[in-house]
């Protein structure tokens, strides 16, 4: 294609890149806002740790059931309209958990929360992959960094709301309304991808290739640690370290901050050291962080531990997506399989932590997180090769195959 035509399309792709980055940030802000008010929701509904974990598992159920439907919704509505619908639903669902007066209502709220989270996640990641392919350079780590930056911003407002003892029903309802508006504005700039008239709707469910499941196991470990830290760090600081509500909420802010910075810098680190060494060293850092959390009885030690977990696991999921794309003849199926495994892990993790804490203690729960973090260091080698391609030597695999805009 002539270079002049390519230059004319570059501004449109840059706008699409900025738009999908904003979408990732809005999605993350919902997560950050919710995570900092979990202690309030638990206390308001009168739940034990086990009951809270049981309610949180409904988010995993909702995501598992709904995620396979996202591709069909995008096929029928087009990618842009599907993202508007699903991101708007996800932002609006933020208000529901705080409105629940008891366990049953909270379970229903978490079912909607998880379903909308999973579907929006699938569609926005598909948009990110498409923009990455058209640009011919890696952007996924940066997009996930924007998601982490969004969780940080959401958690900062959550910390202020918790510190001032603002009713979470007021806080989360106002946040939901604002994020719906911001999300819809951001969706206006994403690529309007539509299937050809002859293209059949995607299958509701397809088994991922075996190689993707192996890669997904690495992502599972990382996202389990992420989900456990996001949803239980504030509770841990309050119940184990005796922190005030404001300081407890700040523990999640420290975690989100390290995740955001590490992901935004992730592409530079991977180009310097390669994915295997990056994940292996990150796994060691996360293991140290998990040990600090599991043995912490002081606020500073616990917060430092959560921060180290965030640094260690930050770039694992983007690297898993990249490796999955090389793992077989059908990259989209492999990436979808890895995404389902990893993100479902993140939604299952809070419930698993709650169940273990109910049977034993939160310290033992984070002993499991520490073991999974160590698994990253042990299993990082699966990212070295995928489908016969050496990932560490292929620093920009997208550029070789990216379609011309």
N, C-alpha and C positions, 0 to 999 in steps of 0.2 A: 504494500500500500504506500502511496506517496507520503513523504514526510510532512508535507503541508497539511494533509488530512489528519495525520496523527497529532500535529500541533494544535489543530482546531479542537480536537476532542479532549486534550489534556485539561483545560479548565473544567470541563464537565466531570472528568474523573476526579480531579482535586476536590470539587464540591461534593461529589459522592463519598470521597474518603472522609472529608470533614463531617458530613452528615452521619455516616455510619459510626464514626468515632463518638459523636454526640449521643447517638442511640445507645451505644455501649455504656456511656457515662450515666445516662438516665436509668438504664436497667440496673446498674450498680448502685445508684442512689436509693432505689427502692430497697435493695437488700441491706444496705447500711442503715437506713432509717429503721427498718424492722428489727435488726439485730440488737440495737442499743436499747430497745424498749421491751425486750423479752422478759427481764426481771419484773417490770411493772405488770405485764400481761399475766405472768405466773402468779404474782401476788393478788392481782385483781380478781382472777378466776379461782383463787384458792387451790392451786394445784401443787402436788408433790413433784419431785424431779421425775419420777416414773410416769406420772400422768402428763407432764409437759412433754416428755419424750414420746409418749403414745400419740399426743395430738400432733406433734411435728412429723410423725411418720406419715400422716395423711397428705402432707405436701409431697412426699416421695411417691405415694400412690397416685396422686393427681398428675404429677409429672410423667410417671411411667406410662400411664394410660393415654395421656394427651400428646406427648411428644411425637409419636408416629403420625399424628394427624396434621402436624404443622405443614409438611410438604404438600399434602392434598389441599389444604386451605390456600397455600401460596399458588398452587396450580390453578385453582378455580378463580381466585381473586386477583392474581398477580402479586409479585413480591412486595411492591410498595404498599398496596392496600392491605395485604395480609399483615405486614409489619405494623401499620397504623392500628389495625384492629387488635392485634395480640399485645402489642406494647401498651396500648391504652388500657386494655383489660388488666394487664399486669400491674400498671401503676395504680389503677383504681382499687385493686384487691388489697393494696397496702392498708387501707382503712379497716378492713374486716376483722383481723385478729383482735385488735383492741376493743372492738365493739362486742365481742363474745362474752356473755356473762358466766359461762361455765364450760365444762369439758366438752360436752356434745356440740355446742355451738362453735367452739374453737376448732374442733375436728373438721366441721363443715367449712369453716373459713380457710383452714389450711389446705383443704382439698382444692378449693378454687385458686388459692394463692399458688400452690405447686403446679397446677395444670397450666395456668397462664404464664408462670415463670418458664416452664419447660418449652412451651410452644414459641414464645417470644425469643427465647434463647436460640432455638434451632434456626428460625428465620433470619435473625440478625447475624448469626455466624455464617450462614449461607451467603448473605449479602457481603460480608467481609471477605470471604474466599473469592467471590466473583470480582470484587474491586481489586483484590490482590493480584489475581490472574491478569486482569486487564492492564494494571500498572506495570506488571513485570518485575515486582520487587516485594519482599516480605513486609507485611504490615500487621500480621495477626498478633504478634507480641505487643505491639503498640496499642492495638485495639483492646486487648485484654488489660493493658495498663490503664486505658481510659475507663474501663469497667471498674478497676480497683480504685482509680481516682474518684469515680462516682460514689463508690461505697464509703470512701473517706469523707467526702463532702456530706453525704447522708448521715454518717455517724457523728460528724462534728456537730451538726444541728441536733442530733439525738442526744449527745452529751450535754449540750446547753439546755435542752428540754428536761432531761433527767436531773440536772443540777438545780434547776429552778423548780423542780417538782411539778412541771406542767403535766396535766392529765394527758395520757398517751392517746386517748380518743380524739382530743383536740389536735395534738401534734400530728398524728399519723393521717388524720382526715385532711388537714391543711396541706401536708406534704403530698398526699395522693393527688389532690386537685392541682397543685403546682406542677407536679411531674407529668400528669396527663397532658397538660398544655405544652410543656417543654418537649415531651416525647412526640406529640403530633407535629409540632413545628420542625423537629429534627427529621422526621420521616419524609417530609416534603422534598428533601434533597437527595434521597437514596435512589439507586437505579431502579427504573420501572421494568423489571424483568418479567416477561410473559412467555408461556410455552407456545410452541407452534400449534396450529389448529389440529395437526395430525398426531400430536404427542399425547400418549395415554397418561391418565392420572397415575401418580406413584402408588405402589402397593402400600397397604396399611402397615405391613410389617415384613421385614426381610432380614434374615440372619446375616450378620457381618462375617467376613472371611476370618479364618482362624488367626492369621497374622494380626489382624486388627484387634482381636481379643487379647493377644499377648501384649500389644502396645497399650490397649485399654487398661490392662492390669496396673501399669505404671501410673496412668492417669488416675485410676481408682484410688491408689495410695495417696496421691497428692491432693485430690479433691476431698477425700475423706478428712484429711488433716485440716483442709481449708474450711469445710463445712462445720466440723467440730469446733474449731477456733472461733468462727464467726458467731455461732449461735450459743456457745457456752462460755466464752471468755468473760463476759460481764457477770454471769452467774457465779463462775469460779472465783473471781475477785471478791465478790460480795460474800459468798458462803465460806470459802476456804481462807482467804487472806483478810477478811473483815473490812473490806473497802466500803467507802460511802457510795451511794448511787452514782454520783458524778465520776469518781475515780474508777468505779467498775466499768462504766460505759467507756471511759478513756482507754481501757485495755484493748477494746475492739478497735478504737481509733489508731492505736499504735500498730496493731496487726495490719489494718487496712493501709496505713501509710507505707509500711515497708513493702507490702505487696505492690502498691502502685508504683513506687520508685523503682523497684526491681524489675517490674514488667516493662516500664517505659525505657529502661536501660538494657533490657534483655537482648535485643538484636545485636547490640555492640558486643556484649559478653559472649554470646554464642559464636559470632564471627571470629572472636579472638581465641576461644578455647574449644569450640565444638560442642555439640549437644550432649555427648556422653559425659565428658568431664564436667560440663556445667551442671547437669542433673546429679551426677555423683557427688560433687562438692555440695550442691544444694541439699541433697539428702542428708549429708553429714551435719550441715548447719541445722536443718530441721530436727534431726535426732537430738542434738544438744539442746535445742529449744524445748523439745518435748520432755527431756529429762528435767530441765529447770522448772517447767510447769508442774510436772507430776510430783516433784519434791518440794515445791514452793509453799512456804507459809508466810511469806512477806509479799507485799504488794509490788515492790520494785522487781524482785526476782521473777514473779509471774508475768509481769508486763514485758520484761526483757525476753522471757521464754517465748511468749506469743509473737513478739517481733521477729525472733530468729526463725520461728516456724514460717512466718510470712515470707522472709527472704529466701528460705530454702526451697519452697515449693512454687515460687512465683511463676517461673517460665516453663514449668513441666507440661502443662496442658497445651499451650501453643506448639511446643515441640512434638507432642504426641500427635496433634493434628497433621503436622508436616510429615512425620514418619508414616502415618496411616495413608497419606496420599501417595506414598511410594510402595505400599505394601502389596499391591495387586493390580489387576487390570481395571478395576472399578473403584477409582479413588473416592467418589461421592458416597458409595455404600460403606467403604471402610471408615471414612470420616464420620458418617452418621452413626456407625456402630461404636466408635470410640466415644463420640459425644454422648450417646445414650448411657454407656457404662460410667463415664466420668461424672456427668451431671447428676445422674441418679444416685451415685455414691455420695455426692455432696448433700443431697436431700435425705438420704438414709442415715448419714453420719450423726446428725443431732439426735435422732431417735435412739440410735445404738448407744450413744454416750449417756443419754438419760436412763436407758434400761440398765446399763452396767452400774451407773451411779446409784440407782435405786437398790440394786442387789448388793453393792459394796460401797464405793465412794467415787467422787469425781477424780481423785488422784489416780485410782486404778483405771478409770476410763481413759485418762490421758496417757497412761502407760501403753494402751493399745495404739493411740496416735503415734507414740514414740516408736513402736515396733513397725508401723506402716511407713514412717519416715525413713527408718533404716532400710526398708525394702526398696526405696528409691535408689539409695547408694548401691545396693546389691544388684538390682535389676536394670540399671541404667544402660547396660550394654545392648539391650534390645533396640535402642534408638540408633545404634551404629549403622546397621544395614537394614534395608527394607526392600524386598523385591529385588535383591541383588545390587542395589544402588548404595554406595557408601555415603551416608548422610553427612558426615563431617566434611567430606571433600566437596560435596555439592552444596555450596554456600547460597546459591540463588536458583533453586530448581524451577521456580515459577517462570523466570525470564525465558527459559528455553522453550517453554510450551505455551506461554500466554498468548491468547488470541489478540490480534491487532484490533484496537478500538475502531 
